[in-house]
Amino acid sequence: MRYIEPHAHMVSRTTDDYQAMVMAGCQAVCEPAFWAGFDRGSVEGFRDYFRQLTDYEPKRAAKFGLPHFCWLCINPKEAEDVAFAKDVVALVPEFLECPTVLGIGEIGLNKNSRNELEILEMQVDLAARHDQMILVHTPHLEDKLKGTRLTLDVLKADSRIRPDRVIIDHVEEHTVKMVLDEGFWAGMTLYPESKCTPVRAIDILETYGNERLWINSACDWGVSIPLNVARTGVEMRRRGWSAAAVEKVLFDNPHQFLSQNPRFKLP
């Protein structure tokens, strides 16, 4: 099968993962800016990270025949220091013209704090001013419902933001409907210990349909599985989905959303 991995933190992965993804049918990988596993100590550290996402990582992926795209931002885990976060946000426009940048992400909330909310609003404004698509991180576990509601309020309050150009990721059974009802795209993340399992993600698809939904592995330095999108495709087939229906979710849907940015082109 062919698929797109629309959310993976490949700077934390080995070249073996790139090889395995290509062999499983991956046609492209998209990497949102994220936490480094620790709080970075300087704005210049973020400049180097943005260089890594826009220059080094696409070259590393290309060695295995895999197109690599990215999103840029400061993530909510590092948004509590508002002054620091503002300085990082000020760096982002320098990189927005890089040929593999798709938009602003993954922005959002982590603990639903006032400071995180301020930086979320700032980065939504940044996306609107530069006509960028948006990828949103929603909080984990008990904070997810509140954080999703707060995020939707921020996005809906800005008349410049088009819901069809925003993907709200890490949705689960209790948040997917509110996201889709407001016209946004929704992403389901396949983690072995949290978020969605492949079985739960397929249940959601069979409940809410397959429009404006994608699935991703969000693989990083924690417990995660880079091939979970492909594994979910296998499980979909086992449950009776046709090959065409599987391809719509795994390839067509992310391709439709991402192609709103003319930079997203596949060989």
Secondary structure, DSSP 8 states (H G I E B T S, - for coil): --EEE-S--GGGS-HHHHHHHHHHTEEEEEEE----SS--S-HHHHHHHHHIIIIIHHHHHHTTT--EEEEE---GGG-SSHHHHHHHHHHGGGGTTSTTEEEEEEEE-SS--HHHHHHHHHHHHHHHHTT-EEEEE---GGGHHHHHHHHHHHHHH-TT--GGGEEE-S--TTTHHHHHHTT-EEEEEB-SSSSB-HHHHHHHHHHH-SSSEEEE----SSS--TTHHHHHHHHHHHTT--HHHHHIIIIIHHHHHHTTSTT----
